[in-house]
Structures are given as structure tokens and as C-alpha cells.
Amino acid sequence: MQSVRFNSSGNEVAKVSYTARRLVELGYGSTRTLGLSTEDEPPRAGDLVLCRVTEIGQHRFLGQVHGKRNRLFVGDKVVVAYGARYAPDQFEAEVPGDLGPCDLVAGGGIAGRVVSSHSRMKSPTRLEPLGRVTDEHGEVIALARLARPVVPALAPRPRTIAVLGTSMNAGKTTVAAALIRGLSLSGRRVGAAKVTGTGAPGDPTLMADAGASRVIDFTDLGFPTTYQLPMPQVIRILRSSITDLTSHQADAIVLEVADGLLQRETAALMRTPEFRAAVDSIVFAAGDSISAVAGVRLLRDEGLPVVALSGVLTGSPLATAEAVAAVEIPVHSAAALSDPSVADQLLTSAATGGGVAADAGGVPEDASHLTDHGGLPQERSRLTEYSGPLTAETVA
């Protein structure tokens, strides 16, 4: 169990969530002193907060590093991060306007106030904030301060395949892991990133288990979630993730973009020049045939290089047959994507009649025409304001 001690709260031990894991890595609570601030200022997304669990509800476990989960009990003290959440199958939540009682809105360690919830959800696990976490100088610690710096990349960006989907639970992470497995078996050194979503250890752990040589997510770059982030910051996460993976000698990159095509940040990101310049091909995960057809058409209308269809629908032969009849791209199960020849072919192919085609080195021809606030420099990646660490959402 990852834990830290707070001298200002009687030297008691607090469980550390996945989102706050860098506290342990940097020696806080052991060789470095942690304190608490109870100043009456509105919390900000990313602020770390020490809370007492007052009621067990939907989330009975706290997600920790490497996919581990720690059982929660009333009275436990936990370190989590304030953040908003978008999860149609679970909770919609916002950052509270004060330090009053709040909810554990994601098992990876997100504190917020539930705005709406799916009818299947229980009441959220309730938290009593004891104070925002401070360093030895009394300064509030936010995730942005804990981000690991990204090393600039000297090599060209490797070919990159993105996994998008119809919605939460469409099978995106399973598809991404299958692609990672297939590409790894083909002899490639695969870098993987989850560039949007809610901080949690399950997805990056699965990516690593599938064979990724390095995994990074937005929490490594200083963000607890990406919901309600301004688009320049989402673009920065995309750029920094690819820069980090490139600098660590990846020769293929698999990206997962959370939620569905209609989710605000996903919809905006996929329409940016930066996304088009950074992605060579797209595999689309769908839950059923009609959403598969609608999603592929939407991607094609945007001129994006969708090269294959996969996801939950491939569990049904009838749904798969319907999709095959309506779209002119291959439909692959996760097992098929794990085949080295299939995964490698999808990585290096481009959508017929649309999308950004790249040369053998994966460099788009229009890379010099990127907007000034985004854009992945292809010859030499640069440090950005938010740059960071690495490895997020099943304990959600």
C-alpha cells in the first residue's frame, strides 16, 4: 500500500491514490514534510487534498499504482486530487467551490461533487476534506508541480495509431492493448499513451502488460482529468505524450482517446490540425453496429484516416456482419488485432480517400503548417509548459 505521513495531523498515515502517487516517488511524507492548508480558498482542479472517508458508496476501493486497489473503510484518510469527471456510465462531477464535504467520483483518486449519475450507480463514497496538502514551505501541492519533465526528442515521430470510440465501455482500452500486443510481437518497440480521460491505474497497467515499453497518461503530465480543460492544454498533453514516447526510442505509438466522438474534448481534439498531424491511422471501437456505422461516417466526413473497426460489437457475429455490410473497412476482433501482421498493417496504412498520409518515417507533409499553440514538431520535439511523467481507468 502506498501511504504518507502528515506531521501536521498527528503523524498519522494516509493512503495515497493513483493520482497522487508522485508524492511517494518524490519522498514526501517520509524524507520530506507534508502539511495541511485549511485556508478558505476555492479548490482548483489538480490540488491535492487529504480527506477522511465518512461513508462507503459506489467506490469501495482506492486505485493505486500498477493497478493495485486498496479497500476503503469509514475513517480512512486518503490523499486524492480535486477534479471534474465525465463518465456517462458512472458520474458527472465538478470541482467543488469550497473545502466542504464532497464525493469520491473516481476510484483512481478524484474528489469532486456529483452533478448527475447513471441510474445503476449507488450513492458516491463521501469524503470530508481535512485540508489541501502542502509542502515543507506551506505551499499547496498541485499535480502540475509533480509532473516529470519530458525529454526533448531528437528523432522523427514514429508512426502513430489512435484508438477512438463511440462511448465509454465501447472497448477502446481492450483494442489499444491488442494493438500493442500485436505490434510488440512484430518486433516493434511500442510506446502507449492515454491522452484524455479520468485518472486511474487500470488502463495504463493493461497497456504495459500487453507489451508497451513505456506508458504515459495525462496524470503524469500534471492533470487529474481532462474534462473541462481548455483545448490548448489538451493539445499540449497530446504533444508531450508523443514527445516523451519518441524520446524513449519508441518505433510505434498507440494512443487512446477516452469516451466517445460526441464528448466535448474528444470532439474538439480530433478536429485540430495537431491531432491530424500526429496520427497516421485510426481504429474505431464501437459497441453496436449502428453506432459503428455512424462513427465511421463521422470520422470520414472529418477527413480522418479510419482504417479499421473493432470493439465490443465484435463479440456478436450478427452485429459484426451488419457493420461489415455498411462500412468499407476491415472489422477486427481484439484477438485479430493481436496478430502481428494485422497490427503492423493497420499501423502503416492510411484511410482510403481521406486523412493525413505520412511518409515512411511517419512525418506528415504539412507538418510545417501547424498552429502556434499546438503542433508536434516532427524533426525535434520541444518542452512545453506542462510536461511530464508516465502511465489510467478501470478502477474508475
C-alpha positions as CSV (number, residue, x, y, z in Angstrom):
1,M,0.0,0.0,0.0
2,Q,1.3,3.4,-0.9
3,S,1.0,5.8,2.1
4,V,2.4,9.0,3.5
5,R,2.6,10.6,6.9
6,F,1.4,14.1,7.8
7,N,3.3,15.7,10.7
8,S,0.6,18.4,11.0
9,S,-2.1,15.8,11.6
10,G,-0.6,13.8,14.4
11,N,1.8,11.8,12.2
12,E,-1.0,9.6,11.0
13,V,-0.7,7.5,7.9
14,A,-2.9,8.3,4.8
15,K,-3.5,6.1,1.8
16,V,-2.2,7.6,-1.4
17,S,-4.3,7.3,-4.5
18,Y,-3.1,6.7,-8.1
19,T,-3.5,10.4,-9.0
20,A,-1.3,11.4,-6.0
21,R,1.4,8.7,-6.5
22,R,4.2,11.1,-7.2
23,L,4.1,12.3,-3.6
24,V,5.6,8.9,-2.6
25,E,8.0,8.8,-5.5
26,L,9.4,12.2,-4.5
27,G,9.8,11.3,-0.9
28,Y,7.0,13.4,0.6
29,G,5.8,12.1,3.9
30,S,9.0,10.2,4.6
31,T,12.1,12.3,3.9
32,R,10.1,15.4,3.1
33,T,7.5,17.0,5.3
34,L,3.8,17.2,4.4
35,G,1.4,19.7,5.9
36,L,-2.2,20.9,5.5
37,S,-3.7,24.2,4.5
38,T,-7.3,24.9,5.7
39,E,-7.4,28.4,4.1
40,D,-10.8,29.2,2.8
41,E,-10.0,29.4,-0.9
42,P,-11.9,27.6,-3.6
43,P,-10.1,24.4,-4.6
44,R,-8.6,24.1,-8.1
45,A,-8.5,21.1,-10.4
46,G,-5.3,19.3,-9.6
47,D,-4.9,20.4,-5.9
48,L,-4.1,17.5,-3.7
49,V,-6.3,17.2,-0.6
50,L,-6.3,15.0,2.5
51,C,-9.7,13.6,3.2
52,R,-11.4,11.3,5.7
53,V,-13.8,8.7,4.3
54,T,-17.2,9.3,6.0
55,E,-19.4,6.9,4.1
56,I,-18.8,4.0,1.7
57,G,-20.8,4.1,-1.5
58,Q,-20.1,3.3,-5.1
59,H,-16.4,3.2,-4.8
60,R,-15.2,0.7,-2.2
61,F,-11.6,0.6,-3.3
62,L,-8.9,3.3,-3.9
63,G,-6.9,2.7,-7.0
64,Q,-3.1,2.8,-6.5
65,V,-0.1,2.3,-8.8
66,H,0.3,-0.7,-11.0
67,G,-3.4,-1.5,-11.0
68,K,-3.5,-2.2,-7.3
69,R,-6.6,-1.4,-5.3
70,N,-6.8,-0.8,-1.6
71,R,-10.1,-1.5,0.3
72,L,-11.6,1.7,1.8
73,F,-13.1,1.8,5.3
74,V,-15.0,4.6,7.1
75,G,-12.4,6.6,8.9
76,D,-9.6,6.1,6.4
77,K,-7.5,9.1,5.5
78,V,-6.8,9.3,1.8
79,V,-4.8,11.7,-0.5
80,V,-6.7,12.4,-3.7
81,A,-6.9,15.2,-6.2
82,Y,-9.7,17.6,-7.0
83,G,-11.0,17.2,-10.5
84,A,-14.1,17.2,-12.7
85,R,-15.4,14.0,-14.3
86,Y,-17.2,13.0,-17.4
87,A,-18.5,9.4,-17.3
88,P,-21.9,8.7,-18.8
89,D,-21.9,5.2,-17.3
90,Q,-21.0,6.5,-13.9
91,F,-20.7,10.1,-12.6
92,E,-20.7,13.6,-14.0
93,A,-18.9,15.7,-11.4
94,E,-17.4,19.2,-11.0
95,V,-14.7,20.7,-8.8
96,P,-16.3,21.9,-5.5
97,G,-16.4,25.6,-4.8
98,D,-15.2,25.1,-1.2
99,L,-13.5,22.7,1.2
100,G,-16.8,21.3,2.4
101,P,-17.9,17.6,2.2
102,C,-17.5,16.1,-1.3
103,D,-17.6,12.8,-3.2
104,L,-15.0,10.3,-4.4
105,V,-16.1,10.5,-8.0
106,A,-13.4,8.1,-9.4
107,G,-11.6,5.2,-7.8
108,G,-8.3,6.4,-9.0
109,G,-8.5,9.3,-6.6
110,I,-10.7,12.2,-7.8
111,A,-12.6,14.4,-5.3
112,G,-15.5,16.3,-6.7
113,R,-19.2,17.0,-6.3
114,V,-21.5,14.7,-8.3
115,V,-23.8,16.6,-10.7
116,S,-25.5,13.6,-12.3
117,S,-25.1,9.8,-12.3
118,H,-26.2,6.8,-14.2
119,S,-29.3,5.1,-12.8
120,R,-27.2,1.9,-12.0
121,M,-24.8,3.9,-9.7
122,K,-25.0,3.8,-6.0
123,S,-24.6,7.0,-4.0
124,P,-21.0,8.1,-4.2
125,T,-18.5,7.4,-1.4
126,R,-18.4,10.5,0.8
127,L,-15.3,12.4,1.8
128,E,-14.6,15.1,4.5
129,P,-11.7,17.3,3.3
130,L,-9.2,17.9,6.2
131,G,-7.1,20.4,4.2
132,R,-5.2,20.8,1.0
133,V,-1.8,19.1,1.0
134,T,1.2,21.4,1.4
135,D,5.0,21.0,1.1
136,E,7.7,21.9,3.7
137,H,7.2,25.6,2.9
138,G,3.5,25.6,3.4
139,E,2.7,25.8,-0.4
140,V,-0.3,23.9,-1.7
141,I,0.9,20.9,-3.9
142,A,-0.9,20.6,-7.2
143,L,-0.3,17.8,-9.7
144,A,1.3,20.2,-12.2
145,R,4.1,20.7,-9.7
146,L,4.7,16.9,-9.5
147,A,4.9,16.2,-13.3
148,R,8.1,14.7,-14.5
149,P,9.8,16.7,-17.3
150,V,9.6,15.4,-20.8
151,V,12.9,14.8,-22.5
152,P,13.0,16.5,-25.9
153,A,13.0,14.1,-28.8
154,L,15.7,14.3,-31.5
155,A,14.3,11.6,-33.7
156,P,11.3,11.9,-36.1
157,R,7.9,10.9,-34.7
158,P,7.3,7.2,-35.2
159,R,4.1,6.0,-36.9
160,T,1.2,6.6,-34.6
161,I,-2.2,4.8,-34.5
162,A,-5.1,6.3,-32.4
163,V,-8.0,4.4,-30.9
164,L,-11.3,6.3,-30.7
165,G,-14.7,5.0,-29.8
166,T,-18.4,5.6,-29.6
167,S,-18.6,5.9,-25.9
168,M,-17.3,4.8,-22.5
169,N,-17.1,1.0,-22.4
170,A,-17.0,0.6,-26.2
171,G,-13.8,-1.5,-25.9
172,K,-11.2,1.2,-26.6
173,T,-8.6,0.1,-24.0
174,T,-9.0,-3.6,-25.0
175,V,-8.4,-2.6,-28.6
176,A,-5.4,-0.5,-27.7
177,A,-3.9,-3.3,-25.7
178,A,-4.5,-5.8,-28.5
179,L,-2.7,-3.4,-31.0
180,I,0.2,-3.0,-28.5
181,R,0.4,-6.8,-28.2
182,G,0.4,-7.3,-32.0
183,L,2.9,-4.6,-32.7
184,S,5.2,-5.8,-29.9
185,L,5.1,-9.3,-31.3
186,S,6.0,-7.9,-34.7
187,G,9.3,-6.8,-33.2
188,R,8.4,-3.1,-32.6
189,R,9.2,-1.1,-29.5
190,V,5.8,0.3,-28.7
191,G,5.0,3.4,-26.7
192,A,1.5,3.9,-25.4
193,A,-0.4,6.9,-24.1
194,K,-3.9,7.7,-22.8
195,V,-4.2,11.3,-23.7
196,T,-7.7,12.1,-22.3
197,G,-10.0,10.7,-19.6
198,T,-10.1,10.3,-15.8
199,G,-7.0,9.4,-13.7
200,A,-7.0,5.7,-12.8
201,P,-4.4,2.9,-13.0
202,G,-6.2,0.2,-14.9
203,D,-5.7,1.3,-18.5
204,P,-2.0,2.1,-18.3
205,T,-1.4,-1.1,-16.4
206,L,-3.1,-3.1,-19.1
207,M,-1.1,-1.3,-21.8
208,A,2.1,-2.2,-20.0
209,D,1.0,-5.8,-19.5
210,A,0.3,-6.0,-23.3
211,G,3.9,-5.2,-24.0
212,A,4.3,-1.4,-24.2
213,S,7.9,-0.4,-23.5
214,R,6.7,2.8,-22.0
215,V,3.2,4.1,-21.0
216,I,2.3,7.7,-20.2
217,D,-1.0,9.4,-19.4
218,F,-2.3,12.9,-18.6
219,T,-1.8,12.4,-14.8
220,D,1.9,12.1,-15.5
221,L,1.7,15.4,-17.2
222,G,0.1,17.2,-14.2
223,F,-3.7,16.8,-14.8
224,P,-6.1,14.7,-12.7
225,T,-8.6,14.5,-15.6
226,T,-9.0,16.2,-18.9
227,Y,-12.8,17.0,-18.6
228,Q,-13.4,20.8,-19.0
229,L,-9.7,21.5,-19.9
230,P,-9.1,24.3,-22.4
231,M,-8.2,22.8,-25.8
232,P,-4.7,24.2,-25.8
233,Q,-3.9,22.2,-22.7
234,V,-5.4,19.0,-24.2
235,I,-3.2,19.6,-27.3
236,R,-0.2,20.1,-25.0
237,I,-0.9,16.7,-23.4
238,L,-1.1,15.1,-26.9
239,R,2.2,16.7,-27.9
240,S,4.0,16.0,-24.7
241,S,2.9,12.3,-24.7
242,I,4.2,11.7,-28.2
243,T,7.4,13.7,-27.5
244,D,8.1,11.6,-24.3
245,L,7.5,8.3,-26.1
246,T,9.6,9.3,-29.1
247,S,12.5,10.4,-26.8
248,H,12.4,6.9,-25.2
249,Q,13.0,5.2,-28.6
250,A,9.5,4.0,-29.4
251,D,9.3,3.0,-33.1
252,A,5.5,2.8,-32.9
253,I,2.9,4.7,-30.8
254,V,-0.6,3.7,-29.8
255,L,-2.8,6.5,-28.4
256,E,-6.2,6.0,-26.6
257,V,-8.6,8.9,-26.6
258,A,-11.2,8.5,-23.9
259,D,-15.0,8.5,-24.1
260,G,-16.9,8.9,-27.4
261,L,-16.8,11.1,-30.5
262,L,-19.5,13.4,-29.1
263,Q,-17.7,14.1,-25.8
264,R,-16.6,17.7,-25.7
265,E,-12.8,17.4,-25.5
266,T,-12.7,14.4,-27.8
267,A,-14.8,16.1,-30.5
268,A,-12.7,19.2,-30.4
269,L,-9.3,17.4,-30.3
270,M,-9.9,15.2,-33.3
271,R,-10.7,18.3,-35.4
272,T,-7.5,20.1,-34.6
273,P,-4.6,20.3,-37.0
274,E,-2.3,19.0,-34.3
275,F,-4.3,15.7,-34.0
276,R,-4.3,15.3,-37.8
277,A,-0.5,15.9,-37.9
278,A,0.2,13.5,-35.1
279,V,-1.9,10.5,-36.1
280,D,-1.3,8.3,-39.1
281,S,-4.3,5.9,-38.7
282,I,-7.4,5.4,-36.5
283,V,-9.0,2.2,-35.3
284,F,-12.6,2.8,-34.1
285,A,-14.1,0.9,-31.3
286,A,-17.9,0.6,-31.2
287,G,-20.5,-1.1,-29.0
288,D,-23.0,-1.9,-31.7
289,S,-23.4,-1.9,-35.5
290,I,-25.4,1.3,-35.9
291,S,-23.0,3.4,-33.7
292,A,-20.1,1.8,-35.6
293,V,-21.6,2.9,-39.0
294,A,-22.4,6.4,-37.7
295,G,-18.9,6.8,-36.1
296,V,-17.0,5.7,-39.2
297,R,-19.1,8.1,-41.3
298,L,-18.4,11.0,-38.9
299,L,-14.7,10.3,-39.0
300,R,-14.7,10.1,-42.8
301,D,-16.6,13.3,-43.0
302,E,-13.9,15.0,-41.0
303,G,-11.3,13.5,-43.4
304,L,-9.7,11.4,-40.7
305,P,-7.8,8.2,-41.5
306,V,-10.0,5.5,-40.0
307,V,-8.6,2.2,-41.2
308,A,-10.5,-0.5,-39.1
309,L,-13.4,-1.1,-36.9
310,S,-13.3,-3.1,-33.6
311,G,-14.6,-3.0,-30.1
312,V,-17.5,-4.6,-28.2
313,L,-19.6,-5.2,-31.3
314,T,-17.1,-7.9,-32.5
315,G,-18.4,-10.1,-29.7
316,S,-21.6,-10.5,-31.8
317,P,-21.4,-12.2,-35.2
318,L,-24.7,-10.6,-36.2
319,A,-23.6,-7.1,-35.2
320,T,-20.2,-7.7,-36.9
321,A,-22.0,-8.8,-40.2
322,E,-24.2,-5.7,-40.1
323,A,-21.2,-3.4,-39.7
324,V,-19.2,-5.2,-42.4
325,A,-22.1,-4.7,-44.8
326,A,-22.3,-1.0,-44.2
327,V,-18.6,0.1,-43.9
328,E,-15.8,-0.4,-46.4
329,I,-13.0,-1.0,-43.9
330,P,-11.9,-4.2,-42.1
331,V,-13.6,-5.3,-38.9
332,H,-11.3,-7.0,-36.5
333,S,-11.8,-8.6,-33.1
334,A,-9.2,-8.0,-30.3
335,A,-7.7,-11.4,-30.9
336,A,-7.2,-10.5,-34.6
337,L,-5.6,-7.2,-33.7
338,S,-3.1,-9.1,-31.5
339,D,-1.8,-10.8,-34.7
340,P,1.5,-9.1,-35.6
341,S,0.7,-8.9,-39.4
342,V,-2.7,-7.4,-38.8
343,A,-1.5,-4.8,-36.2
344,D,1.5,-3.8,-38.3
345,Q,-0.6,-3.4,-41.5
346,L,-3.1,-1.1,-39.7
347,L,-0.3,1.0,-38.3
348,T,1.2,1.6,-41.6
349,S,-1.9,2.0,-43.7
350,A,-3.9,5.2,-44.3
351,A,-7.7,5.5,-44.9
352,T,-8.8,5.4,-48.5
353,G,-9.7,8.7,-49.8
354,G,-9.0,10.8,-46.7
355,G,-6.9,11.5,-43.7
356,V,-3.3,12.5,-43.2
357,A,-1.0,10.3,-45.1
358,A,2.5,10.1,-43.9
359,D,5.8,9.0,-45.5
360,A,7.9,6.0,-44.3
361,G,9.1,8.0,-41.3
362,G,5.6,9.0,-40.2
363,V,6.1,12.7,-40.9
364,P,3.1,14.5,-42.4
365,E,3.8,16.6,-45.5
366,D,2.1,19.6,-43.9
367,A,3.9,19.4,-40.6
368,S,5.3,23.0,-41.1
369,H,1.8,24.5,-41.2
370,L,0.8,23.7,-37.6
371,T,-0.9,26.3,-35.4
372,D,1.3,28.2,-33.0
373,H,-0.3,26.8,-29.8
374,G,0.0,23.1,-30.7
375,G,1.6,21.1,-33.4
376,L,4.0,18.3,-33.0
377,P,7.4,19.4,-34.4
378,Q,8.4,16.3,-36.4
379,E,12.2,16.9,-36.5
380,R,12.8,17.9,-32.9
381,S,10.1,17.9,-30.2
382,R,10.2,20.7,-27.7
383,L,9.5,21.1,-24.0
384,T,6.1,22.5,-23.2
385,E,4.7,24.3,-20.2
386,Y,3.1,21.2,-18.9
387,S,5.5,18.3,-19.4
388,G,5.7,15.2,-17.5
389,P,5.9,11.7,-16.2
390,L,4.2,8.5,-17.2
391,T,1.4,5.7,-17.1
392,A,-5.1,5.3,-16.2
393,E,-9.4,3.9,-15.9
394,T,-10.7,0.6,-14.8
395,V,-10.8,1.2,-11.1
396,A,-12.9,4.2,-12.2
